[in-house]
Amino acid sequence: MSTETDEMEISIEAPLMQRPASRDYQDPIFIQPLKDLIVNEGDKVVLECKTTGRIKKLMWLKDGLEIVNNPDYKTDFLDGSTAMLTIDEALQEDSAIFTCRAFGEGENVMVETSGRLTIREPVTSLLLPPQFLPHAPVSIGEHGKSHFLQLKVEGNPLPTVMWFKDGQCIDTSPDYIITFNNGLCEIQFDELVKDMDDGVYICVGTNKLGDCETQVELQIRGD
């Protein structure tokens, strides 16, 4: 007795392998990072960096803390690529490490760039004692005519000045018009009177570093 074995065809379908979906965007990268910057106090500051790729979120940090609603720092993101932080008038407290952080579409996709901003303190002006600039020792006027004596004093702080004649301060005398403007010392005479206005005039300049004096002789011609 013979046994027949039926042949069976067994078909096994393998599961289809799905290709990962292709992305039509690139993760962000910084193509122009932030740079260290040194400026003078009071200067306008612009921190700038450039990115490429798709950016979901952008933030700025100062010394590791996010800058949020701070009117002193204006932030912009131009053309989807240029990130800017502007400080209109830099102060000492603006010295810090600033960071621009960009987040991409993918999970945990983040890049950042940092730069140190240093604000230089204002240079203190050199303190100088009073000093009169060289001038002619004698000034000649004419009797009955108007005339003026003029000297220039320098120093820092700017000195104050006093005028003397015959040992007396004449700053408040009604006989003279005395002016002082940014170191320019001047006595004006509406009408010179011989034997009254002629003589030696002394000007004394004073500031907190000391004082100095100079003199000019007024000679009057005519009757």
C-alpha positions in Angstrom: 0.0 0.0 0.0 1.5 3.2 -1.0 1.2 6.5 0.8 0.9 9.7 -1.1 2.3 12.9 0.4 0.5 16.0 -0.7 2.8 18.8 -1.4 1.9 22.0 0.2 3.1 25.4 -0.8 3.7 27.7 2.2 4.1 31.4 1.5 5.5 33.7 4.2 5.2 37.4 3.7 8.0 39.3 5.3 6.9 42.6 7.0 7.7 45.7 4.9 10.5 47.8 6.2 9.5 51.5 6.2 12.1 54.1 5.3 12.4 56.9 7.8 10.6 59.9 6.6 13.0 62.3 4.8 13.4 65.8 6.3 13.1 68.9 4.3 14.9 71.0 6.8 18.3 71.2 8.5 19.1 71.4 12.2 20.3 74.9 13.2 24.0 75.7 13.3 25.8 79.0 13.9 27.8 80.1 10.8 28.9 83.3 12.4 29.4 83.0 16.2 29.4 85.8 18.7 32.7 87.6 19.3 34.2 89.1 22.4 33.7 92.8 22.5 35.3 95.7 24.4 33.6 99.1 24.3 33.6 102.3 26.3 30.9 103.1 28.8 28.1 105.0 27.1 28.7 103.5 23.7 26.0 101.7 21.7 26.6 98.0 21.5 25.3 95.5 18.9 26.0 91.8 19.5 25.3 89.8 16.3 25.5 86.2 15.2 24.2 84.3 12.1 22.5 80.9 11.9 21.4 78.5 9.2 18.8 75.7 9.4 15.3 75.7 10.8 14.9 77.4 14.2 12.0 76.7 16.4 13.0 79.0 19.2 15.7 81.5 19.9 16.8 83.0 23.2 19.4 85.3 24.7 21.2 84.7 28.0 23.3 86.9 30.2 25.7 85.0 32.5 23.6 81.9 32.0 20.2 83.6 32.8 17.6 84.1 30.1 16.9 87.7 29.2 13.2 88.2 29.4 11.3 91.5 29.0 14.4 93.6 29.8 14.0 97.1 28.3 17.8 97.6 28.3 18.3 94.8 25.8 16.6 94.9 22.4 16.6 91.6 20.6 15.9 91.0 16.9 15.9 88.0 14.5 16.2 89.2 11.0 15.5 87.2 7.8 15.4 84.0 9.9 19.2 84.0 10.1 20.7 87.1 11.9 20.2 87.3 15.7 21.0 90.7 17.2 21.0 92.1 20.8 21.3 95.9 21.0 22.3 98.0 24.0 21.7 101.7 23.3 24.0 103.0 26.1 26.4 100.5 27.7 26.9 100.6 31.5 29.4 98.8 33.8 26.7 96.4 34.8 26.4 95.2 31.2 29.8 93.5 31.4 29.0 89.8 31.1 29.0 86.7 28.9 26.1 86.8 26.5 24.8 83.7 24.9 22.5 83.2 21.9 20.8 79.8 22.0 18.8 78.3 19.1 16.5 75.3 19.3 15.7 73.1 16.3 12.6 71.1 15.3 13.9 67.8 16.6 13.9 66.8 20.2 16.9 68.0 22.2 18.3 69.8 19.2 20.0 72.9 20.5 23.1 74.9 19.6 24.5 78.1 21.2 27.3 80.6 20.8 28.7 83.0 23.5 30.9 86.1 23.6 32.2 88.2 26.5 31.2 91.9 26.6 33.5 94.2 28.5 32.6 97.8 29.3 35.6 100.0 29.9 35.3 102.6 32.7 35.4 106.2 31.6 38.9 107.6 31.6 39.3 110.1 34.4 40.7 113.4 33.1 44.1 114.3 34.3 44.0 116.8 37.1 46.1 119.9 36.4 46.9 123.0 38.5 46.1 126.5 37.1 48.5 127.8 34.4 48.2 131.0 32.4 49.2 130.9 28.8 52.0 133.2 27.7 50.9 136.8 26.9 52.4 140.2 26.2 53.5 141.9 29.5 52.3 145.3 28.4 49.0 146.4 26.8 48.8 149.9 25.3 45.5 151.9 25.1 44.4 155.4 24.3 42.9 157.9 26.7 39.1 158.2 26.1 38.9 155.0 24.0 37.5 151.6 24.8 40.0 148.9 25.6 40.3 145.4 27.0 42.8 143.2 28.8 42.6 139.5 27.9 44.3 136.4 29.5 43.9 132.7 29.1 44.1 130.3 32.0 44.1 126.5 31.9 43.7 123.7 34.5 41.5 120.8 35.5 39.2 121.5 37.2 38.8 124.8 35.4 40.2 127.5 37.7 38.3 130.4 39.0 39.9 133.8 38.7 40.2 137.1 40.5 41.5 140.4 39.3 43.6 142.8 41.4 44.9 146.4 41.0 46.9 148.2 43.5 46.4 145.3 45.9 42.6 145.5 45.8 40.3 143.0 44.2 38.3 144.7 41.5 35.9 141.9 40.6 32.9 143.7 41.8 34.0 147.2 40.9 31.5 149.2 38.7 34.5 150.7 36.9 35.2 147.5 35.0 33.3 144.9 33.0 34.9 141.6 33.9 34.0 138.4 32.1 35.2 134.8 32.4 34.3 132.2 29.8 35.9 128.7 29.6 39.3 130.0 30.8 39.2 133.3 28.9 39.6 136.1 31.4 38.8 139.6 30.2 38.5 143.2 31.6 36.7 145.7 29.4 37.0 149.4 29.7 34.3 151.5 28.1 36.5 154.7 28.2 40.1 154.7 29.4 41.1 157.4 31.9 44.8 158.1 32.2 46.2 158.2 35.7 43.2 156.2 36.9 43.1 153.1 34.7 46.7 152.7 33.9 48.9 150.5 36.1 49.6 146.8 36.8 46.7 144.4 36.8 47.1 141.0 38.4 45.0 137.9 37.7 45.0 135.0 40.1 43.7 131.5 39.0 42.7 128.9 41.6 41.5 125.3 41.6 41.8 122.5 44.2 45.4 121.7 43.1 46.7 125.2 43.8 46.9 128.7 42.3 49.0 130.8 40.1 49.1 134.4 39.0 50.2 136.6 36.2 50.2 140.3 35.5 49.9 142.8 32.7 50.7 146.4 32.7 48.2 148.8 31.1 49.8 151.9 29.6 47.6 154.7 28.4 48.6 157.3 25.8 47.2 160.7 25.2 45.7 163.3 27.6 
